[in-house]
Amino acid sequence: MFVTGGVTWAAGFFMHEIDAHSIKVLEFPRLREIIGGMTLSPFGRRRIDELYPGLQHPLIERSLRQSAQMRDIIHFEEALPLIRIDDISEAIEKSRIEGVHLEPKVLLQIKLVLDTIISLSAYGKPPERAENFPDIVEILSGLHPKRNISVVVGRAIDPAGEILSSASSRLAAIRREISDTEAQLKQHLIKILGSRRKHAGWTDDVITIRDGRYVIPVLSGEFRNEEGIVHDKSQSGATLYVEPSSAIPINNKLRQTRQDERLEIDRILRELTAMVGEAADDIMADLEAYGLLDGIHAKATFALKIGAVAPHIVQDSQLRLVDARHPFLIYAAGSSQGVVPLSVTLDRGTQGILITGPNTGGKTVALKTIGLLTLMTMSGLEIPAHHSSTIGIYDQVYADIGDEQSLELSLSTFSSHIRNIIAAVKDANERTLVLFDEVGAGTDPKEGASLAEVIILNLLERGCNLIATTHYSQLKTLPLEHPGLVNASLEFDRENLRPTFRLKLGVPGSSYAIDIARRLGLPDELADRAAQLLGSQERSLDSLIEKFDRDLDRLHQSRTELEERLARARDSEQQFESQKAELAARQQEIVKAFAEKYEIQLLEAKREIDRLVKDIRQSQAESKKIKESQTALRKQQNQVAEVRKAFSPSKELDGRLLRKGDVVWIEKFGAEGEVVEMIGDKKARVAVGAAFITVDTIDLVRKESLSKIPKKGTTKGSGTVRSTATGGEFNPELMLRGLTVEEALEKVDKFLDDAVLAGVGEVYIIHGKGTGTLRRHLSQYLKNHAMVESIRIGDWNEGGLGVTIARLKA
């Protein structure tokens, strides 16, 4: 057990005593062997070997999350820095012993592991990895990277396992002394060789080493004892290898220095070993974490190979497999293509399934698929099925599958099956999954069928989930009497007499034994006789099943056709709606183009009316004539408004949604204002510039909805009015401050013309208080103007003496 990331992990946290025989026949050990072969270390292999179905719901879900996150890392991320490493745990334990030292190559193996732990720790640092792969990063964050030990070992030992001079300053000094002594000794021996008399044909003047000491060759006939020590001689005995007396002190010094080197190396190795020993606990914990990561990586790699995903886990004993496949079939084929999926549900409503059908039709494979995927899920392994699959946690799984005749125990096939069945019947309860292949087989058919019926009903009474296969026809009627039991069959191609391996729920199957035998070469005469010998009741049931199967196929075909028709109808509906939208858009474009064209004509009419107004004023015409011109113009304006209304979305505003302070657009006046107060739900008092008007809420649009209304030149509180003559905006306020009397009156003249055309009833002329000269001239001018009905000085809240307000004639 070790602790990482604040979580305690136990090596065998999945251990639970599921029936050993069932584990074996469902081939769970083979599954472990395959996944274990994908590990990179003995620690990871140990993790996989310890995989076993368990009952701890949170731990199973954690294991599935880990596998899913590792799958994403393998598929989308930079590879996790996992490498093949040896089992160094024994060396780590040895390092704890004081005074011992590890060999250099062993220390290099430890360094390799430490470097990998450092890389793994760094891999989990980026915040986005912690966000995307929290369970994996949790393990990585609990590692204990020992960078200092790795650096020291790397400085002391080269990749070949030799101790480097950089390991210590003393070792470097000793090796320099060795080098100097060797050079001195070689020079001395070369000098001796050079001083000797040469013989014809002599070519062996070479300095060599014997017993760790430097020597020179001497002819045996010329050697004298006082010249030195003989360490070796040639095979012929003609040449002696002699350490000259004068070289003995130097050789002694060299040997002593080399002994010093060995002692220093031994000290260095003990020091490195002691560093490892001090960190032994952390290193061992990291090895366990490495094994966990390696095991998760192997599980995820296998999951990718078989297209596995994590099913939904529930605490209740139930299962719902959707498009499930046997992992070994996918693994052997290299893909899921060609492996027929099956879907099956077991819960309190469907407590048991009785599968019938021909031999070699896939019944046994279906049982093994259901059983193995259940064990895989309870072991924290992802399964090759649709992600909507649901698997509950069973206290026990019993499987009796295949021919298990035992010569050693003198057990027949029937005896072997009965032993397994008895074990299930004794212990089965509502948290048990039972898988029986050919229940009651291996004995007299009538007795076997009766025994099978009793066993099935007893297991259903105990509340367990049951899937059984059988060839006994009388069992096919049990689902009619017991709602919790459902018939199922493996689909069979009747035309070609071949199995399709597709599981069909709700439909019993026929064995087709006579038909298959006929196809395989049984003479027709024998096949016909066999059919005659078949009981009439049996033939009737098989015929009924065949008819029911054919009817079901026709219903399935009809349903498929109806679904296709419905799909085509939906496509047609979508196409119609699309065309309808296009037509509406086209209609709007046409209306808009017409309105724009009409507005151009209206603008031309406005220019003509401007000219007429100017002529009328110059000719001092009657106001009646002006009013007639304005009436004609408004008639055209109303026509344009009707056209616009045809293509503009309704902007009517419910008064209950208005609040004091809301900025609104007054549609009928073409002006922007601010709500001062609400008068019930139907009317509002609105401030437009300095004026206050009461308006029906149906004529108001809140400012947020004014995306289609131009605001050019408009500022809050300016009280601009949309000109119904030109479609533009008219501001009923005129600023005259800083102007001379002549400039001001010229501007007022043009301003009043525009006000008349805009249909404004009241205008505000801001001249300021000053000396009062501009106000007096302006008042005189306005009193004599043909279109001004009356004038007044602004109230205290309208600007007082600095503002003159003129009411225009209607």
C-alpha positions in Angstrom: 0.0 0.0 0.0 1.3 3.5 -0.8 0.0 7.1 -0.5 0.0 9.4 -3.5 -1.8 12.7 -3.9 -3.5 12.4 -0.6 -5.2 9.2 -1.6 -4.3 5.8 -0.2 -3.9 3.1 -2.8 -3.9 -0.6 -2.0 -2.3 -3.1 -4.3 -5.3 -5.5 -4.1 -8.2 -3.1 -3.7 -10.2 -5.0 -6.2 -9.9 -8.3 -4.5 -13.2 -10.2 -4.0 -13.9 -13.9 -4.0 -15.9 -14.3 -7.2 -16.4 -18.0 -8.1 -13.0 -19.2 -9.3 -14.5 -21.7 -11.8 -16.5 -18.9 -13.4 -13.4 -16.6 -13.6 -11.7 -19.4 -15.5 -14.4 -20.4 -17.9 -15.1 -16.7 -18.8 -11.4 -16.5 -19.6 -10.6 -13.6 -17.4 -7.0 -14.9 -16.7 -6.4 -14.8 -20.5 -7.6 -11.2 -20.6 -5.1 -10.3 -17.8 -2.3 -12.0 -19.7 -3.0 -10.0 -22.9 -3.2 -6.7 -21.0 -0.1 -7.6 -18.9 1.9 -8.1 -22.1 1.3 -4.4 -22.8 3.0 -3.2 -19.6 6.5 -1.7 -19.5 7.7 -2.7 -16.1 7.4 -5.6 -13.6 5.5 -3.1 -11.3 2.9 -2.5 -13.9 2.6 -6.2 -14.7 2.0 -6.9 -11.1 -0.8 -4.4 -11.1 -2.5 -6.2 -14.0 -2.0 -9.6 -12.4 -3.8 -8.3 -9.4 -6.9 -7.2 -11.4 -9.9 -8.9 -10.0 -13.7 -8.2 -9.9 -14.5 -6.1 -6.8 -17.5 -4.6 -5.1 -16.2 -1.1 -4.2 -18.3 1.2 -6.4 -16.1 4.4 -6.0 -12.9 2.6 -6.7 -14.3 0.9 -9.8 -15.5 4.3 -11.1 -12.1 5.8 -10.3 -10.3 3.1 -12.2 -12.6 3.6 -15.2 -12.0 7.3 -15.1 -8.3 6.8 -15.0 -8.4 4.5 -18.0 -10.6 6.9 -20.0 -8.3 9.8 -19.2 -5.2 7.8 -20.2 -6.9 6.9 -23.5 -7.3 10.6 -24.2 -3.7 11.2 -23.3 -2.5 8.5 -25.7 -4.8 9.7 -28.4 -4.6 13.4 -28.2 -1.7 14.5 -25.9 2.1 14.4 -25.8 3.1 10.8 -24.8 3.4 10.1 -21.1 7.1 9.5 -20.4 6.8 5.9 -19.5 9.8 3.6 -20.4 10.8 0.0 -19.8 12.5 -0.4 -16.4 13.8 -3.3 -14.5 12.8 -4.4 -11.0 15.2 -2.4 -8.7 13.2 -2.9 -5.5 15.7 -5.4 -4.2 18.6 -2.9 -4.8 16.6 -0.2 -3.0 16.0 -2.4 0.0 19.8 -3.3 0.0 20.7 0.4 0.0 19.1 0.7 3.4 21.9 -1.4 5.0 24.6 0.8 6.4 28.1 0.3 5.0 27.1 -1.6 1.8 27.5 -0.3 -1.7 25.6 -0.9 -4.9 27.4 -1.7 -8.2 27.8 1.2 -10.6 25.4 -0.4 -13.2 22.8 -0.9 -10.5 23.1 2.8 -9.6 22.6 3.7 -13.2 19.4 1.6 -13.3 18.2 3.6 -10.3 19.2 6.8 -12.0 17.1 5.8 -15.0 14.1 5.3 -12.8 14.7 8.6 -10.9 15.0 10.5 -14.3 11.7 8.9 -15.4 10.0 10.0 -12.1 11.3 13.5 -12.6 9.9 13.6 -16.2 6.5 12.2 -15.0 6.3 14.8 -12.2 7.0 17.6 -14.7 4.4 16.2 -17.1 1.7 16.8 -14.5 2.6 20.5 -13.9 0.7 22.4 -16.6 -2.7 23.6 -15.2 -4.6 22.4 -18.3 -3.5 18.8 -17.7 -4.8 19.0 -14.2 -8.1 20.2 -15.6 -8.4 17.7 -18.4 -6.9 14.6 -16.6 -7.4 15.1 -12.9 -7.1 11.5 -11.8 -3.9 10.9 -13.7 -2.4 14.2 -12.5 -3.4 13.3 -8.9 -1.0 10.3 -9.2 1.7 12.4 -10.8 1.5 15.1 -8.2 2.2 12.5 -5.4 5.6 11.6 -6.9 8.9 12.4 -5.1 11.4 13.5 -7.8 15.0 13.1 -6.5 16.9 15.4 -8.9 19.9 15.7 -6.5 20.5 12.0 -6.4 20.2 11.7 -10.2 22.6 14.6 -10.8 25.2 13.2 -8.3 25.0 9.6 -9.8 25.3 11.1 -13.4 28.4 13.1 -12.4 30.0 10.1 -10.8 29.3 7.2 -13.2 29.4 7.2 -17.0 26.9 5.4 -19.2 29.2 2.4 -19.5 29.2 2.0 -15.7 32.7 3.4 -15.1 33.4 5.8 -12.2 34.3 9.3 -13.5 37.2 11.4 -12.2 34.6 14.1 -11.5 33.1 11.9 -8.8 35.5 13.5 -6.2 38.5 15.8 -6.2 40.5 13.1 -4.4 39.8 10.5 -7.1 40.8 13.0 -9.7 44.1 13.7 -7.9 44.8 10.0 -7.4 44.2 9.3 -11.1 46.6 12.2 -12.1 49.2 10.6 -9.8 48.6 7.2 -11.4 49.0 8.7 -14.9 52.2 10.4 -13.8 53.7 7.3 -12.2 52.8 5.1 -15.3 54.5 7.6 -17.5 57.6 7.7 -15.3 57.7 3.9 -15.1 57.4 3.5 -18.9 60.1 6.0 -19.6 62.4 4.2 -17.1 61.8 0.8 -18.8 62.2 2.3 -22.3 65.5 3.6 -21.2 66.6 0.1 -20.0 65.4 -1.5 -23.2 67.3 1.1 -25.2 70.6 0.5 -23.4 70.6 -3.2 -24.1 72.6 -4.8 -26.9 70.4 -5.9 -29.8 70.5 -9.4 -31.3 69.9 -10.1 -34.9 66.2 -10.9 -35.5 65.1 -9.7 -32.0 61.7 -7.9 -32.3 60.2 -8.3 -28.8 61.3 -5.1 -27.1 57.8 -4.4 -25.7 56.8 -3.3 -22.3 54.0 -5.5 -20.9 52.1 -6.0 -17.7 52.3 -9.2 -15.6 50.5 -9.6 -12.2 49.6 -5.9 -12.4 53.3 -4.8 -12.7 55.1 -3.4 -15.7 57.9 -5.8 -17.0 60.2 -6.1 -20.0 61.2 -9.2 -22.1 64.7 -10.7 -21.5 66.3 -13.7 -23.2 66.6 -16.5 -20.7 70.2 -17.1 -21.5 71.1 -13.5 -20.7 69.2 -13.1 -17.4 71.0 -12.8 -14.1 69.1 -12.9 -10.7 70.4 -9.6 -9.5 68.9 -7.8 -12.5 65.3 -8.2 -11.2 62.3 -10.4 -10.6 60.9 -12.8 -13.2 57.1 -12.6 -13.3 56.4 -14.8 -16.4 58.0 -16.6 -19.3 57.0 -17.4 -22.9 55.6 -20.8 -23.9 59.0 -21.8 -25.4 60.8 -20.6 -22.3 63.2 -18.5 -24.4 61.9 -15.2 -23.2 61.5 -14.1 -19.6 59.3 -11.2 -18.4 61.4 -9.4 -15.9 60.6 -6.5 -13.5 64.0 -4.7 -13.3 65.3 -4.1 -9.8 65.4 -0.3 -10.5 61.7 -0.3 -11.5 60.5 -2.1 -8.4 60.0 1.1 -6.3 58.1 2.8 -9.1 55.9 -0.3 -9.6 55.2 -0.4 -5.9 54.2 3.2 -5.9 51.9 2.6 -8.9 50.3 -0.4 -7.1 49.7 1.6 -3.9 48.2 4.5 -5.9 45.8 2.1 -7.6 44.8 0.7 -4.3 44.1 4.2 -3.2 41.9 4.6 -6.3 39.9 1.5 -5.4 39.4 2.6 -1.9 38.2 6.0 -3.1 35.8 4.4 -5.6 34.5 2.2 -2.8 33.9 5.2 -0.7 32.1 7.0 -3.5 29.8 4.1 -4.2 29.0 3.8 -0.5 28.2 7.4 -0.4 25.9 7.2 -3.4 24.2 4.1 -2.0 23.6 5.8 1.3 21.9 8.7 -0.6 19.6 6.1 -2.2 19.0 4.4 1.1 17.9 7.7 2.7 15.3 8.2 0.0 14.3 4.5 -0.1 10.8 5.0 1.2 10.0 7.7 -1.4 11.6 5.7 -4.2 9.6 2.6 -3.3 6.4 4.7 -3.2 7.3 6.1 -6.6 7.9 2.6 -8.0 4.4 1.7 -6.8 3.0 4.8 -8.5 4.9 4.0 -11.6 3.4 0.5 -11.6 -0.1 2.1 -11.2 0.5 4.4 -14.2 2.0 1.6 -16.2 -1.0 -0.6 -15.5 -3.4 2.2 -16.4 -1.5 2.8 -19.6 -1.7 -0.9 -20.5 -5.4 -0.9 -19.8 -6.0 2.2 -21.9 -3.8 0.8 -24.7 -6.0 -2.4 -24.7 -9.1 -0.3 -24.6 -8.0 1.6 -27.7 -7.3 -1.6 -29.6 -10.8 -3.0 -28.9 -12.7 0.3 -29.1 -13.7 0.1 -25.4 -15.4 2.8 -23.3 -16.5 3.1 -19.7 -20.1 2.0 -19.1 -22.4 3.6 -16.5 -21.9 1.9 -13.1 -24.8 1.4 -10.7 -24.8 -0.2 -7.3 -27.9 -2.4 -8.0 -27.4 -5.8 -9.6 -28.5 -5.2 -13.2 -27.0 -4.9 -16.7 -27.8 -3.2 -20.0 -25.4 -4.0 -22.7 -25.8 -2.0 -26.0 -23.9 -3.1 -29.1 -21.5 -5.2 -27.0 -18.8 -7.4 -28.6 -16.4 -10.0 -27.2 -13.0 -8.3 -26.6 -11.0 -11.4 -27.8 -12.8 -11.4 -31.2 -12.0 -7.7 -31.8 -8.4 -8.1 -30.6 -7.9 -11.1 -32.9 -9.5 -9.4 -35.9 -7.7 -6.1 -35.3 -11.0 -4.1 -35.4 -14.6 -4.4 -34.6 -15.6 -4.7 -38.2 -17.2 -8.1 -38.8 -17.8 -8.8 -35.1 -21.5 -8.9 -34.7 -22.7 -6.9 -31.6 -25.4 -7.9 -29.2 -27.7 -5.9 -27.0 -29.3 -7.3 -23.8 -31.0 -6.0 -20.7 -31.3 -7.7 -17.3 -33.1 -5.9 -14.5 -36.1 -6.4 -12.1 -38.5 -6.3 -15.1 -36.5 -8.7 -17.2 -35.0 -11.1 -14.6 -33.9 -13.9 -17.0 -33.3 -14.6 -20.6 -33.7 -18.1 -22.2 -31.6 -18.3 -25.5 -32.5 -21.0 -28.0 -31.3 -21.7 -31.5 -29.0 -23.9 -33.7 -25.6 -25.2 -32.8 -22.7 -22.9 -33.8 -25.1 -20.1 -33.8 -23.3 -18.0 -31.2 -25.1 -18.8 -28.0 -21.9 -19.7 -26.1 -20.1 -16.6 -27.4 -23.1 -14.5 -26.3 -22.9 -15.9 -22.7 -19.1 -15.4 -22.5 -19.5 -11.9 -23.8 -22.0 -10.9 -21.2 -20.1 -12.6 -18.4 -16.6 -11.3 -19.3 -17.8 -7.7 -19.9 -19.4 -7.9 -16.4 -16.2 -9.1 -14.8 -14.2 -6.5 -16.7 -16.4 -3.6 -15.5 -16.2 -4.8 -11.9 -12.4 -4.9 -12.3 -12.3 -1.3 -13.5 -11.7 -2.2 -17.2 -13.5 -0.4 -20.0 -15.6 -2.6 -22.3 -16.2 -2.8 -26.1 -19.8 -1.6 -26.0 -21.8 1.6 -26.5 -21.2 4.2 -23.8 -24.9 4.1 -22.8 -24.4 0.6 -21.5 -25.0 0.1 -17.8 -23.6 -2.6 -15.5 -24.3 -3.1 -11.9 -22.2 -4.7 -9.2 -22.9 -8.3 -8.5 -21.8 -10.0 -5.3 -21.3 -13.3 -7.2 -21.1 -14.5 -10.8 -21.7 -18.2 -11.6 -20.9 -19.5 -15.1 -21.2 -23.0 -16.4 -20.1 -23.0 -20.0 -18.7 -25.7 -22.4 -17.8 -29.4 -22.1 -16.0 -29.8 -18.8 -15.6 -33.6 -18.7 -12.9 -34.5 -16.2 -10.9 -37.8 -16.6 -8.9 -37.1 -13.4 -12.0 -36.8 -11.3 -13.9 -39.5 -13.3 -16.7 -37.0 -13.9 -18.9 -37.1 -17.0 -20.0 -33.9 -18.8 -23.4 -34.1 -17.0 -21.8 -34.6 -13.6 -19.4 -31.7 -14.1 -22.3 -29.4 -15.1 -24.4 -30.5 -12.2 -21.7 -29.7 -9.7 -21.4 -26.2 -11.0 -25.2 -25.8 -11.1 -25.5 -27.0 -7.5 -23.0 -24.4 -6.3 -25.0 -21.6 -8.0 -28.3 -22.9 -6.7 -27.0 -23.0 -3.1 -25.7 -19.4 -3.0 -27.8 -17.5 -5.6 -29.7 -14.4 -4.4 -30.9 -11.1 -5.8 -27.2 -9.9 -6.2 -26.1 -12.9 -8.3 -25.6 -13.3 -12.1 -25.9 -16.8 -13.4 -24.9 -17.9 -16.9 -25.7 -21.5 -17.9 -24.8 -23.0 -21.2 -27.1 -25.9 -22.3 -28.6 -26.2 -18.9 -29.6 -29.8 -18.1 -27.7 -31.2 -21.1 -25.6 -34.5 -21.0 -28.4 -36.8 -19.9 -31.8 -38.2 -21.0 -33.6 -35.3 -22.8 -36.8 -35.6 -20.9 -35.1 -35.8 -17.5 -32.7 -33.1 -18.5 -35.5 -30.8 -19.7 -37.4 -31.3 -16.4 -34.3 -30.7 -14.4 -33.5 -27.6 -16.4 -37.0 -26.2 -15.8 -36.8 -26.7 -12.1 -33.4 -25.1 -11.9 -34.4 -22.1 -13.9 -37.6 -21.5 -11.9 -35.7 -21.9 -8.6 -33.1 -19.3 -9.6 -35.8 -16.9 -10.7 -37.6 -17.3 -7.3 -34.3 -16.5 -5.6 -34.3 -13.1 -7.4 -31.0 -13.6 -9.3 -30.3 -12.5 -12.9 -30.1 -15.5 -15.2 -29.1 -16.1 -18.8 -29.4 -19.7 -20.0 -29.1 -21.5 -23.4 -30.9 -24.6 -24.2 -32.1 -26.9 -27.1 -35.1 -28.2 -25.1 -38.3 -27.1 -26.8 -40.5 -27.4 -23.7 -38.5 -24.7 -22.0 -39.5 -22.2 -24.8 -43.0 -21.9 -23.2 -41.7 -20.9 -19.8 -41.6 -17.2 -20.6 -45.4 -17.4 -21.3 -46.0 -18.4 -17.6 -43.3 -16.3 -16.0 -43.2 -12.6 -17.0 -39.7 -12.1 -15.6 -38.3 -14.6 -18.1 -37.8 -13.6 -21.8 -37.2 -15.8 -24.8 -34.3 -15.0 -27.1 -32.7 -16.6 -30.1 -29.7 -16.3 -32.4 -30.9 -15.2 -35.8 -30.5 -17.9 -38.5 -30.5 -17.4 -42.3 -33.1 -19.9 -43.4 -32.3 -19.6 -47.1 -28.6 -20.3 -46.8 -28.9 -22.3 -43.5 -26.2 -20.1 -41.9 -26.1 -18.3 -38.5 -26.0 -14.5 -38.5 -25.0 -14.4 -34.8 -27.5 -11.6 -34.1 -29.3 -11.9 -30.8 -33.1 -11.4 -31.1 -35.0 -10.8 -27.8 -38.6 -11.9 -27.4 -38.3 -14.7 -30.1 -37.5 -18.3 -29.4 -35.3 -20.1 -31.9 -35.3 -23.4 -33.7 -32.4 -25.8 -33.8 -32.7 -26.4 -37.6 -30.7 -29.6 -36.9 -32.3 -31.7 -39.7 -32.0 -28.8 -42.2 -28.4 -28.2 -41.3 -27.6 -31.9 -41.6 -29.3 -32.0 -45.0 -27.2 -29.1 -46.2 -24.0 -30.7 -44.9 -24.7 -33.8 -47.1 -27.2 -36.0 -45.2 -29.2 -37.9 -47.8 -32.7 -36.5 -48.3 -34.2 -39.9 -47.5 -32.6 -39.9 -44.1 -33.5 -36.3 -43.5 -37.1 -36.9 -44.4 -37.4 -39.9 -42.1 -35.9 -37.8 -39.3 -38.5 -35.1 -39.9 -41.3 -37.7 -39.8 -39.9 -39.2 -36.5 -39.9 -35.7 -35.0 -43.0 -35.4 -32.8 -46.0 -33.6 -34.2 -46.0 -31.3 -31.2 -42.4 -30.5 -31.7 -43.0 -29.9 -35.4 -45.9 -27.6 -34.7 -43.9 -25.5 -32.2 -41.0 -25.2 -34.7 -43.4 -24.2 -37.4 -45.0 -21.7 -35.1 -41.6 -20.2 -34.3 -40.6 -20.1 -37.9 -43.9 -18.3 -38.8 -43.5 -15.9 -35.9 -39.9 -15.2 -37.0 -41.0 -14.5 -40.6 -43.8 -12.2 -39.4 -41.4 -10.4 -37.2 -39.0 -9.9 -40.1 -41.9 -8.5 -42.2 -42.8 -6.2 -39.4 -39.2 -5.1 -39.1 -39.1 -4.4 -42.8 -42.3 -2.5 -42.7 -41.1 -0.4 -39.8 -37.9 0.3 -41.7 -39.9 1.5 -44.7 -42.1 3.7 -42.5 -39.1 5.2 -40.9 -37.6 6.0 -44.3 -40.9 7.6 -45.4 -41.0 9.6 -42.2 -37.5 10.8 -42.8 -38.4 11.8 -46.4 -41.5 13.6 -45.1 -39.4 15.5 -42.6 -36.9 16.5 -45.4 -39.8 17.7 -47.5 -41.2 19.7 -44.6 -37.8 21.3 -44.0 -37.5 22.1 -47.7 -41.0 23.6 -47.7 -40.2 25.8 -44.7 -36.9 26.9 -46.3 -38.8 27.9 -49.6 -41.4 29.6 -47.5 -38.8 31.7 -45.7 -37.1 32.5 -49.0 -40.4 33.7 -50.5 -41.2 35.8 -47.5 -37.7 37.4 -47.7 -38.2 38.0 -51.4 -41.6 39.5 -50.8 -40.1 41.8 -48.2 -37.4 42.9 -50.6 -39.9 43.7 -53.3 -42.1 45.7 -50.8 -39.0 47.5 -49.5 -37.8 48.3 -53.0 -41.3 49.7 -53.8 -41.3 51.8 -50.6 -37.8 53.2 -51.4 -38.9 54.1 -54.9 -42.0 55.8 -53.4 -39.9 57.7 -51.0 -37.8 59.1 -53.8 -40.9 60.3 -55.5 -42.0 61.8 -52.2 -38.7 63.6 -51.7 -39.1 65.1 -55.2 -42.6 66.2 -54.2 -41.2 67.7 -51.0 -38.7 69.8 -52.9 -41.5 71.0 -55.1 -43.6 71.9 -52.1 -40.6 73.7 -50.6 -40.5 75.8 -53.7 -44.2 76.4 -53.6 -44.0 77.5 -49.9 -41.2 79.9 -50.7 -43.2 81.3 -53.6 -46.4 81.6 -51.5 -44.5 83.3 -48.7 -42.9 85.7 -51.1 -46.3 86.4 -52.6 -47.9 86.8 -49.2 -50.4 84.1 -50.0 -53.1 83.0 -47.6 -52.3 80.4 -45.0 -55.2 78.4 -46.4 -53.2 77.7 -49.5 -50.3 76.6 -47.4 -52.5 74.3 -45.4 -53.8 72.7 -48.6 -50.3 72.0 -49.8 -49.4 70.5 -46.4 -52.6 68.3 -46.5 -51.6 66.9 -49.9 -48.1 66.2 -48.7 -49.4 64.4 -45.6 -51.6 62.2 -47.8 -48.5 61.0 -49.6 -46.7 60.5 -46.3 -49.5 58.3 -45.0 -49.3 56.1 -48.1 -45.6 55.6 -47.6 -46.2 54.7 -43.9 -48.7 52.1 -44.9 -46.2 50.5 -47.3 -43.6 50.5 -44.6 -45.9 48.9 -42.1 -46.5 46.0 -44.5 -42.9 44.8 -44.2 -41.9 46.1 -40.8 -42.3 43.8 -37.7 -44.7 45.0 -35.1 -43.1 47.2 -32.5 -46.2 47.6 -30.3 -45.2 47.7 -26.6 -47.2 46.4 -23.7 -47.6 49.3 -21.2 -47.0 46.9 -18.3 -43.4 46.5 -19.5 -42.7 50.3 -19.5 -41.0 52.0 -16.5 -40.3 55.6 -15.6 -37.1 56.7 -17.2 -37.3 54.4 -20.3 -36.2 56.0 -23.5 -38.8 55.4 -26.2 -39.5 56.1 -29.8 -42.9 57.7 -30.5 -44.0 56.2 -33.7 -46.9 58.5 -34.6 -44.8 61.7 -34.0 -41.5 60.3 -35.3 -39.7 61.5 -32.1 -37.7 60.1 -29.3 -38.6 60.8 -25.7 -38.3 59.7 -22.1 -41.1 58.2 -20.0 -42.0 60.6 -17.1 -44.9 58.6 -15.7 -47.3 55.8 -16.6 -51.0 56.5 -16.8 -52.4 53.1 -16.3 -51.3 50.4 -18.7 -52.4 52.1 -21.9 -51.0 55.6 -21.8 -47.7 57.3 -20.8 -46.6 60.9 -20.2 -43.4 61.4 -22.3 -40.9 64.2 -22.3 -39.9 65.2 -25.8 -37.2 67.8 -25.5 -38.7 70.4 -23.2 -42.3 69.4 -24.1 -44.5 66.8 -22.3 -47.1 64.8 -24.3 -49.5 62.0 -23.3 -49.2 59.0 -25.8 -50.9 55.6 -26.1 -48.4 52.9 -25.3 -49.3 51.1 -28.5 -47.4 53.9 -30.3 -44.2 53.5 -28.3 -41.1 51.4 -28.9 -38.5 50.9 -26.2 -35.1 52.2 -27.3 -33.5 48.7 -27.1 -35.8 47.6 -30.0 -34.9 50.5 -32.3 -32.4 48.6 -34.3 -34.3 49.4 -37.5 -34.9 53.1 -36.7 -32.1 55.5 -37.7 -30.6 57.6 -34.8 -28.2 59.7 -36.9 -27.7 63.0 -35.2 -29.8 62.1 -32.2 -28.6 62.6 -28.6 -30.4 61.9 -25.4 -32.9 64.6 -24.5 -32.6 66.4 -27.9 -36.2 65.6 -28.7 -35.6 65.1 -32.4 -38.7 64.5 -34.5 -38.8 62.2 -37.6 -39.8 64.3 -40.5 -42.8 62.7 -42.2 -42.1 64.6 -45.4 -38.5 63.6 -45.9 -38.1 60.5 -43.7 -35.3 62.3 -41.9 -35.1 63.8 -38.4 -36.1 67.3 -37.3 -34.9 68.8 -34.0 -37.6 71.2 -32.6 -34.9 73.1 -30.7 -32.8 75.9 -32.4 -29.7 77.4 -30.8 -29.0 81.1 -31.5 -26.4 82.0 -28.9 -23.5 84.0 -30.2 -25.2 85.0 -33.4 -26.0 88.6 -34.6 -29.6 89.6 -35.0 -29.4 89.3 -38.8 -27.7 85.9 -38.7 -30.2 84.7 -36.1 -33.3 85.8 -38.0 -32.1 84.2 -41.3 -31.6 80.9 -39.4 -35.0 81.2 -37.7 -36.6 81.7 -41.1 -35.3 78.4 -42.5 -36.0 76.7 -39.1 -39.7 77.6 -39.2 -40.0 76.3 -42.8 -38.6 73.0 -41.8 -40.8 72.9 -38.7 -43.9 73.4 -40.9 -42.9 70.6 -43.3 -42.1 68.3 -40.3 -45.6 68.9 -38.9 -44.2 70.1 -35.6 -46.7 72.0 -33.4 -44.3 73.8 -31.1 -40.6 74.9 -31.4 -38.0 76.0 -28.9 -35.7 78.9 -29.8 -32.7 79.3 -27.4 -31.2 82.8 -27.5 -30.0 83.3 -24.0 -30.7 86.1 -21.6 -27.8 88.5 -22.3 -28.9 92.1 -22.8 -32.3 91.1 -24.2 -31.7 92.6 -27.7 -31.9 89.4 -29.6 -35.0 88.3 -27.7 -36.8 91.5 -28.5 -36.0 91.4 -32.3 -36.9 87.7 -32.3 -40.3 88.3 -30.6 -41.1 91.0 -33.1 -40.2 88.7 -36.0 -42.2 85.8 -34.8 -45.4 87.9 -34.1 -45.4 89.0 -37.8 -44.6 85.5 -39.2 -47.5 83.9 -41.2 -47.1 80.4 -39.7 -46.7 81.4 -36.0 -49.9 81.3 -34.0 -48.5 82.5 -30.6 -45.3 82.9 -28.7 -44.3 82.8 -25.0 -41.2 83.0 -22.8 -40.1 79.6 -21.4 -41.1 78.5 -17.9 -38.5 78.2 -15.2 -38.0 74.5 -16.0 -37.9 75.3 -19.8 -35.0 77.9 -19.7 -36.9 81.0 -18.6 -36.0 84.3 -20.3 -33.3 82.5 -22.4 -35.9 80.5 -24.4 -38.8 81.6 -26.6 -41.4 79.0 -27.4 -43.5 79.5 -30.6 -46.7 77.6 -31.4 -47.2 77.0 -35.1 -50.5 77.1 -36.9 -52.0 73.8 -37.7 
